[in-house]
Amino acid sequence: MQLHGLFQDLRQNDDSASIYLQKANALFDKLAAAGRPISLAEFNLYVFRGLHSEFKDLITSLSTKDAPITYTNLHSSLLTYEFLHKASLQPSVTAPLLPTPTQQPAAFFVQHQSGKRGHFRGSWRPNNRNNFYHGNGPAHSYTSGQQYNPHGNRFSSGSSSRPTGSFGQQGNHFSGYTRNIKYQLCYEYGYTAQQCSQLATHHMQANANLAFNTASSTTPVTWFPDTGANHHVTPDLVSMTSSEPYLGNDHLHVGDGKGLVISNIAHSKIRSPNRMFTLSNILHVPTIKKPLLSVQKFYLENNVFFEFHSSLFYVKDLMTKEVLLSGQSRDGLYVLSESSATSLPQAFSSTCLSTSADVWHRRLGHPSPRILHLLVKNKKVSCTSTQFNFHCPACSLGKSSRLTLKTTGHQTRAPLDLIFSDVWGPSPMLSSDGFRYFVIFVDAHTKFIWFYPLTAKSDVFAIFHQFQALVERQFSLKIKYVQTDWGGEYRKLNTYFKTIGIHHHVICPHTHEQNGMVERCHRHIVETGLTLLGQCHAPLKYWSYAFESSVYLINRMPTPVLNNKTPFECLLKSTPDYVFLRTFGCLCFPFLHPYNAHKLDFRSTPCVFLGCSTSHVSYQCLDLSSK
């Protein structure tokens, strides 16, 4: 609670922004070490509350951000704002941070230096049982006793043999904190960096950018992206920008289960012309052969995603999808090097340079691989690869089409093994006998069709019971499978099928092709029925009779699917009688003598033939004079 009170009462007073932020970070570290850590949002709040009122514009701008601000970004923002508003802020530390011969406002810089654990270079966060310090530290300040040497941008000692600075000033208000700090150059305790005698002789590279500059002498590392690694791993410590010894007992476990010794925890960056990528908490394992880049950790640290292809990969911004880095595949491994990062913008800024096939694919508006191959073949565009079978997510979104359905491979051995069913309708015209729908049942083995007109779709449940009783009694067989869509008329039947042991096959939504057999039967019935109505110029309201006659005739027509046999013959094992047939819509004179009311009535009357009856061994005739 005492530490919390100190943090709440912390004020900048006459301190520079860098020293004030270090004090705040020291309390943040102590709270974490005491088992009472505070969140990053609380840290921001306490820092904002203690800053000078001159920072109110910056505080207002930073407070509007959605996520809490990291120590590194907060430190950079404060130093930049302090530099740009130097004249108005006028802190008590009058010595310029980077002295020049003309005493112009100095630029901030940070010299990253590899050192031992405990060197204060920025914020720290607990990692397992050990505290790893990382990040960028505060800018050192020097008095006017130091002189600037323009040759080589080095610093040399002037009239003052030991430089003094803001650490320990103002009544030694920060000296209690520096007793436990080991300095980075001489590794001694008890004083700050600016009080070290070796500082004047140590060569440090100046940088005039308002940013945290990493050591420019580091050697670019060739990384191998690995989706199975949960940490970045490197055998080369020299190429890292900063590091500290690892004092824990953990090991890096590889594929064979062997544990490799971790020597240091390092930090590095990957530079590109448009962005700097952070690699934090890199495990230095001297016995490993290749540097591994954890894809998942790189994604979390830099808000990007990887897109892998057969011969190359891209690193893209998560929000804008802009290509930030790219790499090639070498000997089956994806390789990311800093040279590929720096050369990336040139490949995208000039259309005359040779680029990869997928880049040309996007430039040309996503043409098909055949068109792109034709352009490359005719030397219209210069392409670095000849592989055009890459996957394009944008084409999947904009040009997606249904794949060709494969044959279902239904193997039926006997009639009624599999029944297809579907409902047709509603008809735009009510039939003369009051029907608006019809349902058919098709036997997959014999292709025989049963036709039932309906007044409503809800009649399907009762009609199926009639159909089941008919066929199971007539052929002494049981229906085993029924395939339908998932229309409302069949959902009630689904429960009934479960109770009697019939397997109900349901096609996928909006995929009527899977029920192709019954859909083709619908088309055949409707086309034949309309043809019959057209030949006799009958009104369309007699469509139910025409469709029923169509089914009667289709069942008696040979089909190549059945080796030129008829469905009637395959199901009933007998040859259909074609002599019994008459032309639909023709004039006929049925024998009506038994129905005469008196002896002077005509023995017949002119009628229209409407097909053969399925319930009688007779014809259906329409008396035009009757109503």
Rosetta blueprint (number, residue, H / E / L):
1 M L
2 Q H
3 L H
4 H H
5 G H
6 L H
7 F H
8 Q H
9 D H
10 L L
11 R L
12 Q L
13 N L
14 D L
15 D L
16 S L
17 A H
18 S H
19 I H
20 Y H
21 L H
22 Q H
23 K H
24 A H
25 N H
26 A H
27 L H
28 F H
29 D H
30 K H
31 L H
32 A H
33 A H
34 A L
35 G L
36 R L
37 P L
38 I L
39 S L
40 L H
41 A H
42 E H
43 F H
44 N H
45 L H
46 Y H
47 V H
48 F H
49 R H
50 G H
51 L L
52 H L
53 S H
54 E H
55 F H
56 K H
57 D H
58 L H
59 I H
60 T H
61 S H
62 L H
63 S H
64 T L
65 K L
66 D L
67 A L
68 P L
69 I L
70 T L
71 Y H
72 T H
73 N H
74 L H
75 H H
76 S H
77 S H
78 L H
79 L H
80 T H
81 Y H
82 E H
83 F H
84 L H
85 H L
86 K H
87 A H
88 S H
89 L H
90 Q L
91 P L
92 S L
93 V L
94 T L
95 A L
96 P L
97 L L
98 L L
99 P L
100 T L
101 P L
102 T L
103 Q L
104 Q L
105 P L
106 A L
107 A L
108 F L
109 F L
110 V L
111 Q L
112 H L
113 Q L
114 S L
115 G L
116 K L
117 R L
118 G L
119 H L
120 F L
121 R L
122 G L
123 S L
124 W E
125 R E
126 P E
127 N E
128 N L
129 R L
130 N E
131 N E
132 F E
133 Y E
134 H L
135 G L
136 N L
137 G L
138 P L
139 A L
140 H L
141 S L
142 Y L
143 T L
144 S L
145 G L
146 Q L
147 Q E
148 Y E
149 N E
150 P L
151 H L
152 G L
153 N L
154 R E
155 F E
156 S E
157 S L
158 G L
159 S L
160 S L
161 S L
162 R L
163 P L
164 T L
165 G L
166 S L
167 F L
168 G L
169 Q H
170 Q H
171 G H
172 N H
173 H L
174 F L
175 S H
176 G H
177 Y H
178 T H
179 R L
180 N L
181 I L
182 K E
183 Y L
184 Q L
185 L L
186 C L
187 Y L
188 E L
189 Y E
190 G L
191 Y L
192 T L
193 A H
194 Q H
195 Q H
196 C L
197 S L
198 Q L
199 L L
200 A L
201 T L
202 H L
203 H L
204 M L
205 Q L
206 A L
207 N L
208 A L
209 N L
210 L L
211 A L
212 F L
213 N L
214 T L
215 A L
216 S L
217 S L
218 T L
219 T L
220 P L
221 V L
222 T L
223 W E
224 F E
225 P E
226 D E
227 T L
228 G L
229 A L
230 N L
231 H L
232 H L
233 V E
234 T E
235 P L
236 D L
237 L L
238 V L
239 S L
240 M L
241 T L
242 S E
243 S E
244 E E
245 P E
246 Y L
247 L L
248 G L
249 N L
250 D L
251 H E
252 L E
253 H E
254 V L
255 G L
256 D L
257 G L
258 K L
259 G E
260 L E
261 V E
262 I L
263 S L
264 N E
265 I E
266 A E
267 H E
268 S E
269 K E
270 I E
271 R E
272 S E
273 P L
274 N L
275 R E
276 M E
277 F E
278 T E
279 L E
280 S E
281 N E
282 I E
283 L E
284 H E
285 V L
286 P L
287 T L
288 I L
289 K L
290 K L
291 P L
292 L E
293 L E
294 S E
295 V H
296 Q H
297 K H
298 F H
299 Y H
300 L H
301 E H
302 N H
303 N L
304 V E
305 F E
306 F E
307 E E
308 F E
309 H L
310 S L
311 S L
312 L E
313 F E
314 Y E
315 V E
316 K E
317 D E
318 L L
319 M L
320 T L
321 K L
322 E L
323 V E
324 L E
325 L E
326 S E
327 G E
328 Q E
329 S E
330 R E
331 D L
332 G L
333 L E
334 Y E
335 V E
336 L E
337 S L
338 E H
339 S H
340 S H
341 A H
342 T H
343 S H
344 L H
345 P H
346 Q H
347 A H
348 F H
349 S H
350 S L
351 T L
352 C L
353 L L
354 S L
355 T E
356 S L
357 A H
358 D H
359 V H
360 W H
361 H H
362 R H
363 R H
364 L L
365 G L
366 H L
367 P L
368 S L
369 P H
370 R H
371 I H
372 L H
373 H H
374 L H
375 L H
376 V H
377 K H
378 N L
379 K L
380 K L
381 V L
382 S L
383 C E
384 T L
385 S L
386 T L
387 Q L
388 F L
389 N L
390 F L
391 H L
392 C L
393 P H
394 A H
395 C H
396 S H
397 L H
398 G H
399 K L
400 S L
401 S L
402 R L
403 L L
404 T L
405 L L
406 K L
407 T L
408 T L
409 G L
410 H L
411 Q L
412 T L
413 R L
414 A L
415 P L
416 L L
417 D L
418 L E
419 I E
420 F E
421 S E
422 D E
423 V E
424 W E
425 G L
426 P L
427 S L
428 P L
429 M L
430 L L
431 S L
432 S L
433 D L
434 G L
435 F L
436 R L
437 Y E
438 F E
439 V E
440 I E
441 F E
442 V E
443 D E
444 A L
445 H L
446 T L
447 K L
448 F L
449 I E
450 W E
451 F E
452 Y E
453 P E
454 L E
455 T L
456 A L
457 K H
458 S H
459 D H
460 V H
461 F H
462 A H
463 I H
464 F H
465 H H
466 Q H
467 F H
468 Q H
469 A H
470 L H
471 V H
472 E H
473 R H
474 Q H
475 F H
476 S L
477 L L
478 K L
479 I L
480 K L
481 Y E
482 V E
483 Q E
484 T E
485 D L
486 W L
487 G L
488 G H
489 E H
490 Y H
491 R H
492 K H
493 L H
494 N H
495 T H
496 Y H
497 F H
498 K H
499 T H
500 I H
501 G L
502 I L
503 H E
504 H E
505 H E
506 V E
507 I L
508 C L
509 P L
510 H L
511 T L
512 H H
513 E H
514 Q H
515 N H
516 G H
517 M H
518 V H
519 E H
520 R H
521 C H
522 H H
523 R H
524 H H
525 I H
526 V H
527 E H
528 T H
529 G H
530 L H
531 T H
532 L H
533 L H
534 G H
535 Q H
536 C H
537 H L
538 A L
539 P L
540 L H
541 K H
542 Y H
543 W H
544 S H
545 Y H
546 A H
547 F H
548 E H
549 S H
550 S H
551 V H
552 Y H
553 L H
554 I H
555 N L
556 R L
557 M L
558 P L
559 T E
560 P H
561 V H
562 L H
563 N L
564 N L
565 K E
566 T L
567 P H
568 F H
569 E H
570 C H
571 L H
572 L H
573 K L
574 S L
575 T L
576 P L
577 D L
578 Y L
579 V L
580 F L
581 L L
582 R L
583 T L
584 F L
585 G L
586 C L
587 L E
588 C E
589 F L
590 P L
591 F L
592 L L
593 H H
594 P H
595 Y H
596 N L
597 A L
598 H L
599 K L
600 L L
601 D L
602 F L
603 R L
604 S L
605 T L
606 P L
607 C E
608 V E
609 F E
610 L E
611 G E
612 C E
613 S L
614 T L
615 S L
616 H L
617 V L
618 S L
619 Y E
620 Q E
621 C E
622 L E
623 D E
624 L L
625 S L
626 S L
627 K L
